[in-house]
Amino acid sequence: MWIYKMYFLEDGEFFEYDTFGGHGSASTQIALPYLESLLSFLEMDHAEWESLIQQACEGLEKFLTTKDAAYTDQMMQALGELGEKHVYFKLLYMQWFWHKARENIEPGMAEELRQLPEQLSLYQKQAQKFVENILDIDQVDRDVQKNVRANYVFDQPHDAELFCFKPIPVSFGPVGEDTCGSILYPNTIRDLIDFSLRDCVAKNIPVRRCRSCGRYFPIIGRITAEYCSRPQPSEKLCRNIAPVQKWAKNSKKDLVFSEYRREYKRHFAWIKAGKISEEQFAAWAKQAKAKKHECDAEKISLDEFKAWLKDF
């Protein structure tokens, strides 16, 4: 019997859980792009989980003191909101749903829940450093496994601030219509982080920061990929829109340079024609170059730059 599991299939990752609490059959499935759950967790602000876990703790502690079941409803509401923020927290919700349904809530559980925010912050920090020191292809060797061998002795890192691998509850079975693979039945959120990191290492998949949004993305396929296809609030993918934006920006710079060069040649010719002195030309050229930089930086528009060149 299980309430939550995770597995990888092709270029995606899948989460299944039993919202009825321990029946062992999937009632909900969430499909995400490969490594999205880990990367989005690493981008989360601590405040996004700290306040809701604190609310859940308060409800739990009041229940343990008064035995009033209404306080467990308060706890579950906070954990439910947390579960909507990230798929990792669905595990926490499902576990407490199980405890509540089975009336299996004991005093020691409150302390475990109270310590969770600090633990999550530590796991996040360690995993972030792992991404930077082991997976980031622009910072370290493109061979992920080579980087691990250089930084770990067996499963223990040389640097205590790096993520430390531990045994996790992994099984094996069908993960698709005609595919079998490793399946994680996590006990903790740490297990989910561990499972994703070790899969990257096993498959030798590095990551890179997107040149458009600056977020990390896994490099699956072309090693030269510069733009991500991760979900965005706008529902537009950097991979699709960034090259167009880059072309438009370069085209604008070419137009700015063309205007500057034409006026530069015209003013230079005025020296030979005796219309201006070399000192006047040098002063104009200095100001024109400064205006060109302003236009390149989008502080003034191309039309404003052209008008300045014409009127000066």
Secondary structure, 3 states (H helix, E strand, C coil): CCCEEEEEECCEEEEEECCCCCCCCCCEEEEEECCHHHHHHHCCCCHHHHHHHHHHHHHHHHHHHHCCCHHHHHHHHHHHHHHHHCCHHHHHHHHHHHHHHCCCCCCHHHHHHHHHHHHHHHHHHHHHHHHHHHHECCCCCCCHHHHHHHHEECCEECCCCCCCCCCCCEEEEECCCCCEEEEECCCCHHHHHHHHHHHHHHHCCCEEECCCCCCEEECCCCCCCCCCCCCCCCCCCHHHHHHHHHHHHHHHHHHHHHHHHHHHHHHHHHHHHCCCCHHHHHHHHHHHHHHHHHHHCCCCCHHHHHHHHHHC
